[in-house]
Amino acid sequence: MLMYSWMKFVEVAPERYDWAVKVMTAGRLDRIKDIIAQAIHANDRVLDIGCGTGTLALRCLRRGAHVTGLDSSAFMLEQSQKNATAEGLDHELVLIKDSVTQLRKHFADESFDVVMSTMALGEFPHQYLQYILRDCLRILKPGGRLIIADEVWPEGRAGRLIYQAVLALSWVPQFLLLRRVTYPIGNLRGIIKEAGFNLTDFQTWSGTSFQLVFAEKVAAQESFARQPSKLISVALTT
């Protein structure tokens, strides 16, 4: 009952979600979003996957970008709209309620200059991530950029053991605060490369599991991006 009450408490008041994220990440995610926003240019067409309350989308709107936010929560999208309206930036923001696995339902080939995501992909297994990222490749223009920030498994054995212990201790408060438990992604850079992207940069932070990856779609990969993914099409439509 306590867990359910906390879940509803956050769900119906998404402004508390931002506070919860700040607590759970010790403010690091805000700093990561600042870094991502610095890579956005005026007039960029940007897709924010798992946009939540729009804290990253708003940073990009301030830089003159045109942003589409995708999220499965109507409560989060409502808060995102309120935040953009409060700053007079809602005219450049489009919000869509749906799962990240449904990108092909909403977006045509080569629709965006940038696709970005923060702390939204950890709930998907490897095969789903491949499917999602190949769709991201498809909807990006040649030369378009992919920017992903998420939790990853430490690469060293000792780091993995320590992280497993921390994860076991933190899953309950994480669920109470954020309504879901995110899981670290194994080999994030490798999955992005498998999807057909060219890695351009990545950053890690000492003492944390965060990784920020920058990649791009090169023109030679356009034909690859147009090929339909048969990996888990049946699983996604059932």
N, C-alpha and C positions, 0 to 999 in steps of 0.2 A: 504493500500500500504506500509506503514512504517513497519508494522508487517511482511508482506511478504518479504520485502527487507532484514530485519534483519534475518529472517529464512533462506533465501538463503545465506546470508553472512556467517552464521555459518556453514551451510550444506556443502558448497564447500570449506571451510577452517577449517577442524575439529581441527586443532591445537588451534583454538580460543575457541573450546568447553571446553578444559581443563581450560583455563583462566576463562570462564564463570562459570564453576562448582566451581572453587576456590572462585570466588566472591560470588556466591549464597550460598555457605556453609561456608564462612569465613575460608576456609582452613581446616575445620574439616574432610572432606571426605578424604583428603590426609593422615591425621593422622590415620584414621580408616583403610585405605588400608595398612599402615605400620604395624598395629596390625595384620591384616589378613595374610600378607606375613610372619610374624614371626611364624605362625602356619604351614607353608608349609615346607616339608622336601625334600631333594635331591631325585630325581627319582620319586617323586609323579606324578601321572597322574592326571592333573587338568583340569576341565572344568570351564571356566569363562563365565557365562551367561550374555549377554548384555555387552560385553567386551569394547565397545566404542573404544577409541583410544589406548587401551592396557596399560594404566598406571598401573593397578593392575597386569595384565598378565606379564608385564615386571619385576615387583618386584619379582614375583614367578620364572620367568626364571633365574633371577640373583641368586636364591637360588638352582638352579640345577633341577627344576621341568620341566616336559614335559607338555606344556599347549595347550589346544584347546580353541580358542575364538569363541563365537557365537554372531552374531549381525545381525540385519536386515538392517543396513546401509552399503552400499558399500563404501561410503566416509570414514566412521569410520574405517572400516577394512583396507582400503588402508593406512590410517595414522598409524594404529596399526602395519602393516607390515613394514612401513618406520621406525618407532621407534625401532622395534626389530632388523632390519637390521643395523641400525646405531650403535648398540651395539654389533653386531656380534652374536646375539642370535636367529636369525630367523630360524635356523635349528631345533630348538626344539619347534617351534610355528606352529600350524595348525589353519587356519582361515576358518570359515564357515558362509556364508550369509544365514540366515533364522530366523524365529521367534522362540522364546523360547517355543512356543506351539508345535513345531515340533521335540522335542527331540527324540521321538521313531523312527523317520524317519532316523536319522543319527547314533544313538548310541545303541550298543548291551547291554544286561544285564551285570552288573558288569564290566563296562569299566573304571571306574575312582576311584581314591583314595579320591579325593576332588571335590565337586561341590560348586562353590562360585558365589555370585552375589552382586553387589553394585548399589543401586539406579536404578534398572531395573524392579522391579516387581510392583511398585506402580501404574502402568497404568492398571493393571488387576483386575477385580472383584474377590470376594471371591471364587466363584466356579472354575474360571480359575486357581487361585493360588493352589487350592487343586489338580487339574489335573496336573499342572506343577510339584508340589512338589512330587507327587506320581511317576511321571516319573523320577525325580531326585533320589528317593529312589531306583527305579529299576536299574538305570545305575551305582549306587555306589556299590563297593565291600562290603562284610560284614566287618564292622568296619570302613567303609568309612565315611568321614566327610562332613557335609553341613555347609557352612558359609554364612550367609545372613546379609547384612547391608542395611537398608532402613529407610525411614521415617515412623513413626507409630503415631497413634492417642494417645495423652496423656491419661493415665488411670484415672486421677482424673477429676471431673466435672469442676472445675475452670480452670484447665490446658486446657481442651477441648475448653472452651469458648474463652480463650485467643488465642489459636491456630487457631480457626475458623476465628477470626478477622484478624490475621496475614496472613492466607492463602488467604483471600479475597483481601487483599491489595497487595499481592505479585504475584498473578497468572499472571498478564500481563508482568512484567519484567522477570519472570521465563520463560515464553513462548518465549519472544524476545531473551533471552540469550541462552536457551537450546533447542529450537525448539519444546518443548512439555511441558505439565504441568504434574508433578507427583502428585499423591494423596497419603496421608498417609494411611498405611495399618492398619486396625483394628485387634487387637489380633494376631499379627504376630506369637508369640510363640505358641498360641493355634492352629493356622493353621498348623504349622510345626509338632506339636504333632499329630494332626488329620491325617496327611499324613503317620504316622507310625514311625517317628523319635524319638529318645531318646534325650531330651535336656540335654546339658552338661554345658552350661554357657551362660550368656548374659551380655551385658554392655549397659548402657545409659549414656547420658551426660547432666548435669544440664543446663537448659535453652535452650535445643535443642529438636528436635523431632527424632533424630537419635537413632536407636537401632541396636546393633550388636549381632547376635544370633549364637551360636555354637551348632550343634547337630550331632548325629551319627546314622548310620544304624547298628543295632546289628544283629548277625547271625540269631537269632530266627525270625527276621522280613523278612528274604529272601523270604519265600513263599508268604507273603503278598504283597511284592513288585512285584512279578510276576503276580499277578492277574490283568486282564485288568480293566482299569477304565471306568465305564459306565456313569460317572457323566455328562459329557458334550461332549461325543464323536460325537454326531450328530452336535452340534453347531460348533465344530472345523473343521468339514469336509464339511460344507456347504459354 
